[in-house]
C-alpha cells in the first residue's frame, strides 16, 4: 500500500519560508497515486474510491494548509511466525 506524507506547510501561501514549515498529515493507504497535469493528485483507495489533492501554484493544498513538499512511500507489514 502507498502513503503520502505532506511536509513544509504554511497557512499563508505567500509566507516567506526561510525556516522549515509545519509537518503535515500522512494520508493512506492507497492502491495508486496519480498526477493529473499540474492541477491535481488523485489518491486511489483499495475500494476504488478516490481522494483528491489540489495544487495551488507550486504547493499542494490540503485542509486549508499549503504544503511545499510531499513524499510517497510504501509501508511494509512484517509478519514473524
N, CA, C and O atoms as CSV, one atom per row, in Angstrom:
chain,resi,resn,atom,element,x,y,z
A,1,UNK,N,N,0.835,-1.185,0.000
A,1,UNK,CA,C,0.000,0.000,0.000
A,1,UNK,C,C,0.882,1.253,0.000
A,1,UNK,O,O,1.986,1.258,0.545
A,2,UNK,N,N,0.372,2.290,-0.616
A,2,UNK,CA,C,1.078,3.561,-0.719
A,2,UNK,C,C,0.516,4.576,0.268
A,2,UNK,O,O,-0.673,4.568,0.587
A,3,UNK,N,N,1.385,5.435,0.736
A,3,UNK,CA,C,1.015,6.538,1.627
A,3,UNK,C,C,1.648,7.800,1.082
A,3,UNK,O,O,2.667,7.743,0.393
A,4,UNK,N,N,1.041,8.955,1.391
A,4,UNK,CA,C,1.609,10.239,1.009
A,4,UNK,C,C,1.743,11.091,2.272
A,4,UNK,O,O,0.797,11.226,3.047
A,5,UNK,N,N,2.917,11.652,2.462
A,5,UNK,CA,C,3.224,12.497,3.627
A,5,UNK,C,C,3.377,13.932,3.144
A,5,UNK,O,O,4.153,14.205,2.229
A,6,UNK,N,N,2.633,14.852,3.765
A,6,UNK,CA,C,2.707,16.273,3.415
A,6,UNK,C,C,3.660,16.975,4.376
A,6,UNK,O,O,3.608,16.753,5.585
A,7,UNK,N,N,4.533,17.825,3.830
A,7,UNK,CA,C,5.586,18.475,4.611
A,7,UNK,C,C,5.721,19.945,4.217
A,7,UNK,O,O,5.229,20.380,3.176
A,8,UNK,N,N,6.399,20.688,5.075
A,8,UNK,CA,C,6.757,22.084,4.813
A,8,UNK,C,C,5.498,22.933,4.578
A,8,UNK,O,O,5.379,23.632,3.572
A,9,UNK,N,N,4.557,22.849,5.543
A,9,UNK,CA,C,3.267,23.509,5.415
A,9,UNK,C,C,3.240,24.903,6.005
A,9,UNK,O,O,4.034,25.249,6.880
A,10,UNK,N,N,2.305,25.693,5.501
A,10,UNK,CA,C,2.080,27.041,6.000
A,10,UNK,C,C,0.637,27.437,5.715
A,10,UNK,O,O,0.043,26.947,4.754
A,11,UNK,N,N,0.069,28.307,6.528
A,11,UNK,CA,C,-1.315,28.749,6.358
A,11,UNK,C,C,-1.449,29.788,5.244
A,11,UNK,O,O,-2.489,29.862,4.590
A,12,UNK,N,N,-0.418,30.581,5.027
A,12,UNK,CA,C,-0.431,31.633,4.009
A,12,UNK,C,C,0.517,31.229,2.874
A,12,UNK,O,O,1.714,31.078,3.114
A,13,UNK,N,N,0.019,31.051,1.649
A,13,UNK,CA,C,0.887,30.623,0.552
A,13,UNK,C,C,1.965,31.643,0.201
A,13,UNK,O,O,2.936,31.299,-0.473
A,14,UNK,N,N,1.815,32.886,0.641
A,14,UNK,CA,C,2.801,33.934,0.353
A,14,UNK,C,C,3.818,34.118,1.475
A,14,UNK,O,O,4.678,34.996,1.398
A,15,UNK,N,N,3.725,33.300,2.508
A,15,UNK,CA,C,4.644,33.407,3.647
A,15,UNK,C,C,6.082,33.161,3.206
A,15,UNK,O,O,6.352,32.234,2.443
A,16,UNK,N,N,7.002,33.992,3.689
A,16,UNK,CA,C,8.431,33.802,3.426
A,16,UNK,C,C,8.894,32.570,4.189
A,16,UNK,O,O,8.797,32.528,5.415
A,17,UNK,N,N,9.391,31.578,3.483
A,17,UNK,CA,C,9.714,30.291,4.106
A,17,UNK,C,C,11.225,30.093,4.241
A,17,UNK,O,O,11.789,29.161,3.667
A,18,UNK,N,N,11.867,30.967,4.997
A,18,UNK,CA,C,13.287,30.807,5.269
A,18,UNK,C,C,13.534,29.733,6.326
A,18,UNK,O,O,14.648,29.229,6.466
A,19,UNK,N,N,12.476,29.389,7.069
A,19,UNK,CA,C,12.586,28.329,8.060
A,19,UNK,C,C,11.692,27.175,7.617
A,19,UNK,O,O,10.827,27.335,6.757
A,20,UNK,N,N,11.915,26.028,8.212
A,20,UNK,CA,C,11.142,24.843,7.855
A,20,UNK,C,C,9.676,25.033,8.249
A,20,UNK,O,O,9.372,25.500,9.346
A,21,UNK,N,N,8.781,24.667,7.341
A,21,UNK,CA,C,7.350,24.751,7.609
A,21,UNK,C,C,6.873,23.588,8.467
A,21,UNK,O,O,7.655,22.725,8.865
A,22,UNK,N,N,5.579,23.584,8.743
A,22,UNK,CA,C,4.980,22.567,9.601
A,22,UNK,C,C,4.896,21.212,8.912
A,22,UNK,O,O,4.688,21.124,7.702
A,23,UNK,N,N,5.062,20.161,9.706
A,23,UNK,CA,C,4.868,18.811,9.197
A,23,UNK,C,C,3.377,18.549,9.118
A,23,UNK,O,O,2.632,18.876,10.042
A,24,UNK,N,N,2.946,17.967,8.029
A,24,UNK,CA,C,1.524,17.699,7.820
A,24,UNK,C,C,1.173,16.251,8.073
A,24,UNK,O,O,1.961,15.498,8.646
A,25,UNK,N,N,-0.030,15.861,7.637
A,25,UNK,CA,C,-0.509,14.508,7.894
A,25,UNK,C,C,0.084,13.488,6.926
A,25,UNK,O,O,0.618,13.832,5.872
A,26,UNK,N,N,-0.029,12.243,7.315
A,26,UNK,CA,C,0.229,11.122,6.425
A,26,UNK,C,C,-1.130,10.575,6.014
A,26,UNK,O,O,-1.957,10.252,6.866
A,27,UNK,N,N,-1.359,10.472,4.713
A,27,UNK,CA,C,-2.636,10.019,4.184
A,27,UNK,C,C,-2.464,8.646,3.535
A,27,UNK,O,O,-1.438,8.379,2.910
A,28,UNK,N,N,-3.449,7.789,3.680
A,28,UNK,CA,C,-3.399,6.470,3.052
A,28,UNK,C,C,-4.091,5.452,3.918
A,28,UNK,O,O,-4.608,5.808,4.978
A,29,UNK,N,N,-4.121,4.230,3.522
A,29,UNK,CA,C,-3.369,3.631,2.414
A,29,UNK,C,C,-4.087,3.816,1.074
A,29,UNK,O,O,-5.308,3.951,1.008
A,30,UNK,N,N,-3.273,3.815,0.005
A,30,UNK,CA,C,-3.774,3.941,-1.352
A,30,UNK,C,C,-3.195,2.838,-2.222
A,30,UNK,O,O,-2.093,2.346,-1.978
A,31,UNK,N,N,-3.958,2.457,-3.245
A,31,UNK,CA,C,-3.502,1.486,-4.239
A,31,UNK,C,C,-2.626,2.169,-5.281
A,31,UNK,O,O,-1.665,1.586,-5.783
A,32,UNK,N,N,-2.974,3.419,-5.599
A,32,UNK,CA,C,-2.295,4.134,-6.677
A,32,UNK,C,C,-2.347,5.636,-6.381
A,32,UNK,O,O,-3.331,6.136,-5.834
A,33,UNK,N,N,-1.288,6.341,-6.745
A,33,UNK,CA,C,-1.250,7.794,-6.635
A,33,UNK,C,C,-0.912,8.326,-8.019
A,33,UNK,O,O,0.107,7.964,-8.607
A,34,UNK,N,N,-1.787,9.195,-8.533
A,34,UNK,CA,C,-1.718,9.613,-9.933
A,34,UNK,C,C,-1.718,11.133,-10.035
A,34,UNK,O,O,-2.564,11.792,-9.431
A,35,UNK,N,N,-0.784,11.694,-10.788
A,35,UNK,CA,C,-0.768,13.127,-11.040
A,35,UNK,C,C,-1.622,13.457,-12.258
A,35,UNK,O,O,-1.553,12.765,-13.274
A,36,UNK,N,N,-2.416,14.501,-12.160
A,36,UNK,CA,C,-3.253,14.947,-13.274
A,36,UNK,C,C,-2.779,16.343,-13.646
A,36,UNK,O,O,-3.076,17.326,-12.967
A,37,UNK,N,N,-2.026,16.402,-14.757
A,37,UNK,CA,C,-1.338,17.618,-15.172
A,37,UNK,C,C,-0.622,18.195,-13.949
A,37,UNK,O,O,-0.026,17.435,-13.185
A,38,UNK,N,N,-0.662,19.480,-13.747
A,38,UNK,CA,C,-0.109,20.057,-12.522
A,38,UNK,C,C,-1.244,20.678,-11.722
A,38,UNK,O,O,-1.077,21.721,-11.089
A,39,UNK,N,N,-2.396,20.025,-11.757
A,39,UNK,CA,C,-3.577,20.553,-11.087
A,39,UNK,C,C,-4.027,19.718,-9.899
A,39,UNK,O,O,-4.453,20.262,-8.880
A,40,UNK,N,N,-3.935,18.401,-10.025
A,40,UNK,CA,C,-4.482,17.509,-9.005
A,40,UNK,C,C,-3.557,16.329,-8.758
A,40,UNK,O,O,-2.796,15.922,-9.636
A,41,UNK,N,N,-3.634,15.790,-7.551
A,41,UNK,CA,C,-3.044,14.499,-7.227
A,41,UNK,C,C,-4.213,13.607,-6.834
A,41,UNK,O,O,-4.908,13.874,-5.854
A,42,UNK,N,N,-4.422,12.551,-7.604
A,42,UNK,CA,C,-5.523,11.624,-7.373
A,42,UNK,C,C,-5.020,10.456,-6.543
A,42,UNK,O,O,-4.066,9.779,-6.927
A,43,UNK,N,N,-5.659,10.219,-5.407
A,43,UNK,CA,C,-5.265,9.183,-4.457
A,43,UNK,C,C,-6.334,8.085,-4.498
A,43,UNK,O,O,-7.446,8.279,-4.007
A,44,UNK,N,N,-5.995,6.943,-5.080
A,44,UNK,CA,C,-6.975,5.885,-5.307
A,44,UNK,C,C,-6.897,4.859,-4.179
A,44,UNK,O,O,-5.858,4.238,-3.957
A,45,UNK,N,N,-8.009,4.694,-3.475
A,45,UNK,CA,C,-8.101,3.793,-2.318
A,45,UNK,C,C,-8.295,2.341,-2.762
A,45,UNK,O,O,-8.686,2.092,-3.902
A,46,UNK,N,N,-8.027,1.387,-1.874
A,46,UNK,CA,C,-8.215,-0.031,-2.213
A,46,UNK,C,C,-9.641,-0.369,-2.660
A,46,UNK,O,O,-9.832,-1.298,-3.445
A,47,UNK,N,N,-10.642,0.368,-2.175
A,47,UNK,CA,C,-12.029,0.076,-2.560
A,47,UNK,C,C,-12.433,0.758,-3.874
A,47,UNK,O,O,-13.583,0.645,-4.297
A,48,UNK,N,N,-11.501,1.463,-4.519
A,48,UNK,CA,C,-11.765,2.118,-5.797
A,48,UNK,C,C,-12.200,3.569,-5.683
A,48,UNK,O,O,-12.206,4.285,-6.684
A,49,UNK,N,N,-12.564,4.018,-4.491
A,49,UNK,CA,C,-12.912,5.433,-4.316
A,49,UNK,C,C,-11.626,6.265,-4.315
A,49,UNK,O,O,-10.523,5.722,-4.241
A,50,UNK,N,N,-11.783,7.583,-4.399
A,50,UNK,CA,C,-10.617,8.448,-4.533
A,50,UNK,C,C,-10.674,9.644,-3.585
A,50,UNK,O,O,-11.749,10.138,-3.246
A,51,UNK,N,N,-9.506,10.090,-3.171
A,51,UNK,CA,C,-9.308,11.391,-2.550
A,51,UNK,C,C,-8.550,12.223,-3.572
A,51,UNK,O,O,-7.828,11.676,-4.406
A,52,UNK,N,N,-8.709,13.540,-3.516
A,52,UNK,CA,C,-8.027,14.429,-4.449
A,52,UNK,C,C,-7.307,15.534,-3.675
A,52,UNK,O,O,-7.869,16.121,-2.750
A,53,UNK,N,N,-6.072,15.807,-4.057
A,53,UNK,CA,C,-5.319,16.942,-3.531
A,53,UNK,C,C,-5.157,17.945,-4.654
A,53,UNK,O,O,-4.824,17.572,-5.779
A,54,UNK,N,N,-5.390,19.220,-4.360
A,54,UNK,CA,C,-5.330,20.291,-5.356
A,54,UNK,C,C,-4.008,21.033,-5.258
A,54,UNK,O,O,-3.551,21.373,-4.167
A,55,UNK,N,N,-3.399,21.278,-6.414
A,55,UNK,CA,C,-2.224,22.141,-6.457
A,55,UNK,C,C,-2.659,23.602,-6.398
A,55,UNK,O,O,-3.678,23.978,-6.978
A,56,UNK,N,N,-1.886,24.414,-5.697
A,56,UNK,CA,C,-2.054,25.861,-5.666
A,56,UNK,C,C,-0.683,26.429,-6.002
A,56,UNK,O,O,0.183,26.514,-5.132
A,57,UNK,N,N,-0.481,26.815,-7.250
A,57,UNK,CA,C,0.850,27.214,-7.702
A,57,UNK,C,C,1.770,26.007,-7.630
A,57,UNK,O,O,1.494,24.978,-8.247
A,58,UNK,N,N,2.857,26.123,-6.884
A,58,UNK,CA,C,3.792,25.002,-6.748
A,58,UNK,C,C,3.627,24.274,-5.415
A,58,UNK,O,O,4.522,23.545,-4.989
A,59,UNK,N,N,2.482,24.472,-4.756
A,59,UNK,CA,C,2.211,23.825,-3.474
A,59,UNK,C,C,0.959,22.965,-3.570
A,59,UNK,O,O,0.145,23.129,-4.478
A,60,UNK,N,N,0.817,22.047,-2.623
A,60,UNK,CA,C,-0.377,21.212,-2.528
A,60,UNK,C,C,-1.243,21.764,-1.400
A,60,UNK,O,O,-0.756,21.995,-0.293
A,61,UNK,N,N,-2.518,21.971,-1.680
A,61,UNK,CA,C,-3.462,22.492,-0.694
A,61,UNK,C,C,-4.230,21.333,-0.076
A,61,UNK,O,O,-4.848,20.539,-0.785
A,62,UNK,N,N,-4.189,21.240,1.261
A,62,UNK,CA,C,-4.938,20.212,1.976
A,62,UNK,C,C,-5.456,20.801,3.278
A,62,UNK,O,O,-4.678,21.271,4.109
A,63,UNK,N,N,-6.767,20.773,3.452
A,63,UNK,CA,C,-7.401,21.195,4.705
A,63,UNK,C,C,-6.980,22.610,5.124
A,63,UNK,O,O,-6.748,22.872,6.305
A,64,UNK,N,N,-6.886,23.520,4.141
A,64,UNK,CA,C,-6.562,24.913,4.425
A,64,UNK,C,C,-5.091,25.210,4.646
A,64,UNK,O,O,-4.740,26.338,4.991
A,65,UNK,N,N,-4.222,24.225,4.458
A,65,UNK,CA,C,-2.776,24.418,4.639
A,65,UNK,C,C,-2.088,24.144,3.299
A,65,UNK,O,O,-2.471,23.229,2.569
A,66,UNK,N,N,-1.071,24.948,2.986
A,66,UNK,CA,C,-0.314,24.831,1.745
A,66,UNK,C,C,1.007,24.126,2.042
A,66,UNK,O,O,1.775,24.564,2.898
A,67,UNK,N,N,1.263,23.034,1.329
A,67,UNK,CA,C,2.462,22.232,1.567
A,67,UNK,C,C,3.399,22.326,0.367
A,67,UNK,O,O,2.993,22.102,-0.773
A,68,UNK,N,N,4.645,22.657,0.637
A,68,UNK,CA,C,5.641,22.810,-0.414
A,68,UNK,C,C,6.410,21.541,-0.715
A,68,UNK,O,O,7.226,21.514,-1.636
A,69,UNK,N,N,6.163,20.496,0.045
A,69,UNK,CA,C,6.895,19.248,-0.146
A,69,UNK,C,C,5.967,18.086,0.179
A,69,UNK,O,O,5.144,18.171,1.091
A,70,UNK,N,N,6.109,17.008,-0.572
A,70,UNK,CA,C,5.362,15.798,-0.254
A,70,UNK,C,C,6.182,14.593,-0.680
A,70,UNK,O,O,7.023,14.684,-1.575
A,71,UNK,N,N,5.932,13.478,-0.038
A,71,UNK,CA,C,6.645,12.248,-0.371
A,71,UNK,C,C,5.688,11.067,-0.361
A,71,UNK,O,O,4.752,11.008,0.436
A,72,UNK,N,N,5.941,10.139,-1.255
A,72,UNK,CA,C,5.158,8.909,-1.353
A,72,UNK,C,C,6.036,7.774,-0.858
A,72,UNK,O,O,7.219,7.702,-1.191
A,73,UNK,N,N,5.447,6.881,-0.056
A,73,UNK,CA,C,6.228,5.755,0.444
A,73,UNK,C,C,5.339,4.528,0.601
A,73,UNK,O,O,4.112,4.620,0.628
A,74,UNK,N,N,5.996,3.384,0.702
A,74,UNK,CA,C,5.325,2.106,0.931
A,74,UNK,C,C,5.587,1.708,2.375
A,74,UNK,O,O,6.719,1.787,2.852
A,75,UNK,N,N,4.551,1.284,3.061
A,75,UNK,CA,C,4.713,0.790,4.417
A,75,UNK,C,C,4.534,-0.723,4.368
A,75,UNK,O,O,3.475,-1.224,3.990
A,76,UNK,N,N,5.568,-1.430,4.750
A,76,UNK,CA,C,5.536,-2.889,4.738
A,76,UNK,C,C,5.008,-3.409,6.073
A,76,UNK,O,O,5.230,-2.809,7.125
A,77,UNK,N,N,4.330,-4.499,6.005
A,77,UNK,CA,C,3.888,-5.182,7.204
A,77,UNK,C,C,4.713,-6.451,7.336
A,77,UNK,O,O,4.633,-7.339,6.488
A,78,UNK,N,N,5.496,-6.536,8.384
A,78,UNK,CA,C,6.355,-7.691,8.602
A,78,UNK,C,C,5.640,-8.674,9.518
A,78,UNK,O,O,5.180,-8.321,10.604
A,79,UNK,N,N,5.561,-9.897,9.058
A,79,UNK,CA,C,4.901,-10.948,9.843
A,79,UNK,C,C,5.971,-11.951,10.250
A,79,UNK,O,O,6.682,-12.496,9.406
A,80,UNK,N,N,6.075,-12.183,11.531
A,80,UNK,CA,C,7.048,-13.146,12.066
A,80,UNK,C,C,6.274,-14.301,12.659
A,80,UNK,O,O,5.446,-14.126,13.553
A,81,UNK,N,N,6.557,-15.484,12.147
A,81,UNK,CA,C,5.892,-16.679,12.678
A,81,UNK,C,C,6.676,-17.261,13.839
A,81,UNK,O,O,6.271,-18.271,14.414
